[in-house]
Amino acid sequence: MEQEALKAPIVSFLQFIIHPDKVEPFEKFLERITREALEFPGCLWAYSFKAEDLSANYIVLSGWTDSIRIQEFEEVPRHVRAARMGEEEFFAQPMIMRRYKNFP
């Protein structure tokens, strides 16, 4: 991935630690949520990574036009249900979330 591809007014960083026995269903879940984000107005790009040294550690980076669009996406009922499902079924630890403006 080139640095030029990561430019965005707002970048969202998410880290998930998943229960080891839930990795396969989580990957399908993550693929669907990422696809939905990419289809949402204001999402410029989204990438997910699985840490090679920690098989249940995932990072998601997404670029957005502005923080209002991220908030709108987070408030879509389907996404609200998905976030709750992630917490209840997949996450071994609370999700870590950060937002960066004018990245890089």
Secondary structure, DSSP 8 states (H G I E B T S, - for coil): --GGGG-EEEEEEEEEEB-GGGHHHHHHHHHHHHHHHHHSTTEEEEEEEE-SSSTTEEEEEEEES-HHHHHHHHHSHHHHHHHHHIIIIIBSS--EEEEEEEE-
